[in-house]
Amino acid sequence: MVTTILRLPTVLHERGRSRSAHYLDIQRGLFTQPVPIGARAVGWPASELSMLNAARIAGKSDEEIRALVKQLEEARRSLV
């Protein structure tokens, strides 16, 4: 299974959000935490970005988005 990890500029572009708004969404539980990919580098799985964007497009509420974020982060933990 190949998983693409996207860096911040790509994530911001795909989401249409500013850097500060993106990190505020993470604090509020509306977006997944970053994945460490190096000593000073992080990224986000492309599949998570797609699922969260699709949920927004579908008009899901913030509570539904938070539940999805929890599911996605739990799925990460089960990969190991």
Phi and psi restraints in degrees (value plus and minus 20) as a CYANA .aco file:
   2 VAL   PHI    -123.2   -83.2
   2 VAL   PSI     107.4   147.4
   3 THR   PHI    -139.6   -99.6
   3 THR   PSI     105.2   145.2
   4 THR   PHI    -107.5   -67.5
   4 THR   PSI     112.4   152.4
   5 ILE   PHI    -124.5   -84.5
   5 ILE   PSI     105.3   145.3
   6 LEU   PHI    -120.7   -80.7
   6 LEU   PSI     117.8   157.8
   7 ARG   PHI    -102.3   -62.3
   7 ARG   PSI     147.1   187.1
   8 LEU   PHI     -73.8   -33.8
   8 LEU   PSI     -68.5   -28.5
   9 PRO   PHI     -76.7   -36.7
   9 PRO   PSI     -58.7   -18.7
  10 THR   PHI     -88.4   -48.4
  10 THR   PSI     -63.1   -23.1
  11 VAL   PHI     -81.3   -41.3
  11 VAL   PSI     -65.9   -25.9
  12 LEU   PHI     -81.2   -41.2
  12 LEU   PSI     -61.6   -21.6
  13 HIS   PHI     -83.3   -43.3
  13 HIS   PSI     -66.8   -26.8
  14 GLU   PHI     -86.2   -46.2
  14 GLU   PSI     -52.5   -12.5
  15 ARG   PHI    -105.9   -65.9
  15 ARG   PSI     -42.9    -2.9
  16 GLY   PHI      50.9    90.9
  16 GLY   PSI      12.1    52.1
  17 ARG   PHI    -139.9   -99.9
  17 ARG   PSI     136.7   176.7
  18 SER   PHI    -100.6   -60.6
  18 SER   PSI     145.9   185.9
  19 ARG   PHI     -78.8   -38.8
  19 ARG   PSI     -67.3   -27.3
  20 SER   PHI     -86.0   -46.0
  20 SER   PSI     -59.5   -19.5
  21 ALA   PHI     -85.8   -45.8
  21 ALA   PSI     -58.0   -18.0
  22 HIS   PHI     -81.5   -41.5
  22 HIS   PSI     -69.2   -29.2
  23 TYR   PHI     -90.1   -50.1
  23 TYR   PSI     -48.8    -8.8
  24 LEU   PHI     -86.6   -46.6
  24 LEU   PSI     -60.2   -20.2
  25 ASP   PHI     -79.8   -39.8
  25 ASP   PSI     -60.4   -20.4
  26 ILE   PHI     -82.7   -42.7
  26 ILE   PSI     -66.1   -26.1
  27 GLN   PHI     -79.8   -39.8
  27 GLN   PSI     -56.4   -16.4
  28 ARG   PHI    -104.3   -64.3
  28 ARG   PSI     -20.2    19.8
  29 GLY   PHI      59.8    99.8
  29 GLY   PSI      -1.6    38.4
  30 LEU   PHI    -119.4   -79.4
  30 LEU   PSI     -16.8    23.2
  31 PHE   PHI    -174.6  -134.6
  31 PHE   PSI     132.1   172.1
  32 THR   PHI     -90.3   -50.3
  32 THR   PSI     135.8   175.8
  33 GLN   PHI     -88.3   -48.3
  33 GLN   PSI     132.2   172.2
  34 PRO   PHI     -91.0   -51.0
  34 PRO   PSI     138.5   178.5
  35 VAL   PHI    -122.9   -82.9
  35 VAL   PSI     105.5   145.5
  36 PRO   PHI     -87.2   -47.2
  36 PRO   PSI     111.3   151.3
  37 ILE   PHI    -143.3  -103.3
  37 ILE   PSI     -15.8    24.2
  38 GLY   PHI    -195.6  -155.6
  38 GLY   PSI    -196.7  -156.7
  39 ALA   PHI     -80.8   -40.8
  39 ALA   PSI     -57.4   -17.4
  40 ARG   PHI    -154.7  -114.7
  40 ARG   PSI      11.0    51.0
  41 ALA   PHI    -154.1  -114.1
  41 ALA   PSI     120.6   160.6
  42 VAL   PHI    -152.6  -112.6
  42 VAL   PSI     145.4   185.4
  43 GLY   PHI    -179.6  -139.6
  43 GLY   PSI    -198.5  -158.5
  44 TRP   PHI    -151.9  -111.9
  44 TRP   PSI     118.9   158.9
  45 PRO   PHI     -80.4   -40.4
  45 PRO   PSI     113.3   153.3
  46 ALA   PHI     -79.4   -39.4
  46 ALA   PSI     -55.3   -15.3
  47 SER   PHI     -84.3   -44.3
  47 SER   PSI     -56.3   -16.3
  48 GLU   PHI     -87.9   -47.9
  48 GLU   PSI     -62.4   -22.4
  49 LEU   PHI     -78.5   -38.5
  49 LEU   PSI     -65.2   -25.2
  50 SER   PHI     -82.4   -42.4
  50 SER   PSI     -63.3   -23.3
  51 MET   PHI     -87.0   -47.0
  51 MET   PSI     -60.9   -20.9
  52 LEU   PHI     -89.6   -49.6
  52 LEU   PSI     -59.0   -19.0
  53 ASN   PHI     -83.5   -43.5
  53 ASN   PSI     -61.6   -21.6
  54 ALA   PHI     -83.3   -43.3
  54 ALA   PSI     -58.5   -18.5
  55 ALA   PHI     -84.6   -44.6
  55 ALA   PSI     -61.3   -21.3
  56 ARG   PHI     -83.7   -43.7
  56 ARG   PSI     -65.0   -25.0
  57 ILE   PHI     -81.0   -41.0
  57 ILE   PSI     -56.9   -16.9
  58 ALA   PHI     -93.5   -53.5
  58 ALA   PSI     -25.6    14.4
  59 GLY   PHI      62.2   102.2
  59 GLY   PSI       3.1    43.1
  60 LYS   PHI     -83.7   -43.7
  60 LYS   PSI     127.3   167.3
  61 SER   PHI     -95.7   -55.7
  61 SER   PSI     146.4   186.4
  62 ASP   PHI     -78.9   -38.9
  62 ASP   PSI     -57.9   -17.9
  63 GLU   PHI     -85.5   -45.5
  63 GLU   PSI     -59.2   -19.2
  64 GLU   PHI     -87.0   -47.0
  64 GLU   PSI     -57.6   -17.6
  65 ILE   PHI     -85.2   -45.2
  65 ILE   PSI     -63.5   -23.5
  66 ARG   PHI     -79.1   -39.1
  66 ARG   PSI     -61.4   -21.4
  67 ALA   PHI     -83.3   -43.3
  67 ALA   PSI     -60.5   -20.5
  68 LEU   PHI     -84.6   -44.6
  68 LEU   PSI     -62.3   -22.3
  69 VAL   PHI     -79.3   -39.3
  69 VAL   PSI     -63.7   -23.7
  70 LYS   PHI     -81.7   -41.7
  70 LYS   PSI     -61.9   -21.9
  71 GLN   PHI     -82.4   -42.4
  71 GLN   PSI     -64.3   -24.3
  72 LEU   PHI     -84.8   -44.8
  72 LEU   PSI     -62.7   -22.7
  73 GLU   PHI     -89.8   -49.8
  73 GLU   PSI     -53.7   -13.7
  74 GLU   PHI     -86.6   -46.6
  74 GLU   PSI     -59.1   -19.1
  75 ALA   PHI     -82.8   -42.8
  75 ALA   PSI     -55.3   -15.3
  76 ARG   PHI     -79.9   -39.9
  76 ARG   PSI     -65.5   -25.5
  77 ARG   PHI     -84.2   -44.2
  77 ARG   PSI     -51.1   -11.1
  78 SER   PHI     -98.6   -58.6
  78 SER   PSI     -30.3     9.7
  79 LEU   PHI     -91.5   -51.5
  79 LEU   PSI     -47.5    -7.5
